[in-house]
Amino acid sequence: KQSKAYAKFAGAPLKVHKITNPWRSPTGILPALKTREEGSFSQPSKIIIQLRKQKYNADYDLSAKECADTLAFVSLLEEKLLPALIYTHWVDAKNYVDVTRRWYAENIPFPLNFLLPNRIHGRQLERLRLVRGDPTLEPGEQLEKELYHDALECMTLLSQRLGSQKFFFGDSPSSLDAYVFGHLAPLLKIKLPNGKLQQHLNSLDNLRQFCTNILVLYFPSESREAPAKKVSNHADGGDFDNEPHKRRNQILSVLFAVGAMLGYAFLSGIITIKHTPARLEEPHVDEEEEEED
């Protein structure tokens, strides 16, 4: 979201292709920016830098102090808010199973919709361990409490900094507005079973209105979309569980799982195939029996 928001704020004439399959991206990751001269970029910060190189700069009118404040608040977002967002969407068991994993099951083609969520789940947990500086970090109540404490504090500071202004530095949006919007807007669009961050965001009227205003002004088609429905607690697989393809998909998933397990077993040496050379029979010549005189 922050990449698209920054491009909108800076007036960059991007041609947007909406896809849900990362394998169709030029970098294999979403979002991605493809340029004619300098290749493709995936990380939001690199996309923003590339747009600035093309003279699309949303921070052009900022003072030196405002630029310094931008760096400080972006650092605060990445240190305090981002880990809690990762935990909320990818580590919290209820949110992951009922919302995140199911979204992938419904929007990405088979079999990628079964492989990709678990792969990203593992990567995001490793990312969280790296951010926290603890390679043995495991999900739990204590970790959740610490992460959410930092995130709520960060959102409160952002609300205080925003005050009654339309944007963080007055009447025109900047890169800081793009970063804040990119981190917080999904919380307004998605209904999560464990919604502690959402509840706090909704309690901060100016910050919630800030996100809503950007949606209306710069993403009108998305702001008119109906709110996402809360996912049923019974299902894990989206259209995987819907008739008339339920039986077919169940069989395909079982076959795929068996194939994956057999492949792992062969590669790890759990199962081996012993080749026994066939025994060669001695040449046999049929001869006619001679009659004795």
N, C-alpha and C positions, 0 to 999 in steps of 0.2 A: 504493500500500500504506500509506503513512504516514497518509493521510486516514482510511482504514477502521480502521487500528489505533488512531488517536487517538479516533475515535468509540467504538470498543469500550472503550478504557480509561476514557473519560469517562462511559460509560453512556448515550450519546445514542441514542434510539430511531429509528434510520434504517431506511427501507424501501429495500432494495438491489435495483436492477435490473441484472442482469449482461448487458451487451451488448458486442459487439466492433466494431460499426460506429459510428464517431464522429459520423457524420451523423445518427444517431438521438439523440445527446446534445443537451440544451437549449442547450449552448454551442458545439456542434460539436467539442468536445475532451473527452477522457477523462483522468482522472475528472471528474465534475461533481456539484455539489450543487444541487438545486432546492428553493427555499423558497417558501412562500406569500406572505410579506410583502416580501422583499427581493430577489427574482429568483434568478438562478442564478450559480454560481461554479465556477471550474475549477482554479485553482492551489491546491495542497495548503495553502500558508500561508494563503490567503484562506478556504479551507474551515474550517481550524482556528480562525481568528479569528471566523468566523460562528458556529461551535459554541460558542465562549466567550461570545459575546453572548447566546446562548440559555441561559447558565448551565451549560453542560457543559464543565467545566474540569478537565483531568487534572493541572494544576499547582497546584491549590488549596492543598495542604498543603506546598508547597516554601518553603524559607526564601529570603531575599533573595540569599544567596550561591549557593544552588542554582539560582535563576532566572538569575543572572549566568553560572553555569557552563553552563546550558542554551544561552543565547545564544552563548557562546563555542564550544561544541562543534557547534552547528548551523552556525555560520559556518565552522568547520573542515571539516565535511562538504561544504558547498557549494563551498568553495575547493579542497579537496584530493582528496576522494573522487568527487564528482559528475562532474568532467571525465573521469576515468578510466572511470567507468561509461558515460558517453556514448560514449566512444571504443570501449569493449569491445562494446557492443551495436549501434552505428550506424556506426562508422567503420572498425573492423577488418574488412578485406575478407572473411576466412574466416568470422568470426562473423556478419557481416551477411548474406552470401549463403546460408550453410548453415542459419542459425537464424532470425534476425530477419525477413528478407524472406520466408522460407518460411512462418513462422508466419502472417504477414499473408495469404499466398496461400491458406492452408488455412482461415482463420477469418473472412475478410471477403469479402462478395459481389463478383462480377465486375461492372464492371471496376475497382472501387475497390481491389481487392487488388493490382492492377498499378500504379495511380497513387500510392496513399498511401505505400507504403514509400519510394519515391524522393523524394517530396516531403518526408517527415520526415527522411530521410537528409540532404538539403540543408540543412534548417533546423537540424538538430543540429550539422552541421559549422560553420554560421555561429555557432551558439551557443557552440561550442567556441572559435572564433576570438575571439568577444567576451570570453569568460571569460579567455582567455590574453592578450588585448590585442594580437593580431596578425592584422590583416585578410587577410594573405597566407599564413596558416598552411596547410600541406599535410600529410596523413598521411605517416608514415614511421617508421623505426626510432628515430630520435632523439626524436621527439615521444612515441612509445609508451614509451620508456624513462623520460622525464621524468614523464609522467603516472602510470605504474605505480609509480615510486619514491615519489611523493607519496601515492598511494593506499595503498600497503603501510604507509607510515609512519603514516598516519591510522588505519588499522585497528589497528595495534599500540598506538597511544595510546588508542584506545577500549577495547581489551582490558585495558590497564593500569588505566584509570579504572574499568572495571566490576569488576575483581578477582573475588572469590568471591561477590559479591552476586547476587541474583536479577534485580534491575533496577538501573539506574544510581544511583537514590537510595533504595535499600532494598527493601522488600517490595511496593511499589505502583508500577505503571508511570506514566510521565509523558510529556510531549510529546517529550522527548529520546529516550526508548525507542521512541516511534512513528517518529521521523525515522531513527534508526539501523536499526530493523527494516525500514522501507520501502526503505532503500537496499541493505541486505545480503540480505534474504530472497530476492529473485530469483536471486541468485548460488547459493543452495542448491537452487533449484527447476529451474534450466535447466542442461543440459549443453552447454558451449561448446567448440568445437574449440581455441580459444586461451583456456585457462582459468587464466591466471596469478593473477588476483584470487581465483578460486575456491580454488585451491591454498593461497593464503596464509590465506584465511578458514578453511579446514578445519584449518589448522595451529594456529589460535588456538582452543583447545578451549572456553574460557568464552564467547567471542563466538558461536561456532557453536551451542553449547548454548543460549545466550540466544535466538537466532532460533528454534531448534527448540521451545523451551518456549512461546514466544508463539504459534507455529503450533498447538501442541497445545491450549493453554489457550483461545485466542480464535478460532482458525480450524480447528476440529477436522476439518471436512469436507475442507479443503485439505491438512491434514497427513496424512490417510489416503490421498490420491491417490497413485498410482504415480509414481515419479520420471519426469521427461520423458526420452524416449529421445533418444539422440544422432542427429542428422539425417544421412542418407546424404550422402556427398560428391558423389554423381552428380547429384542433383536440385536444382533451384532453385525449383520451383513448387508443391510440395505436391500437392493433388488435381488440380492442373492437368495433372500427368503421369500420373494414374491412369486406367485403362480403367474403364468404356467410353466416357468423355467426352473422351478425350485428343484425338482428331481434331477434334471439334467445337470444343473450347476453343482448339486451335491455329489453326483457321480464324478464329474470332472474334477472337483476339488479333491476328492479322495484319491483318484488316479494320479493327480498332480503331486499330492503329498507323498504317496507311495513311491512315485518316481524320484522325488527329491530325496527321500530317506535312503532308497537304494543307491542313488548316485553318491550320497555322502558316505554310505557304508563301503562302497567300492574304493572311493578316493582315500578314505582313512585306513583302509586295509582290514576292516572288520570282516568283510567278505572277499574272498579271493577265488579265482577260478583256476583249478589245477588242470593243466593240459597233459593228458596221457597219450603218448604216441601209439598209434594203432599197430598191433602185432601183425607182421607180415607172414603169410603162410608160405610154406616151402612150395616151390614149383611142382606141379603134379602133371605128369604126362600120361595120358591114357594109351595103353598099348594093347594090341590084339594078342590074345593068348594063343600060342602055337600048339597045334595038335601033335601028339606023339604018334609016331608010326607004330 
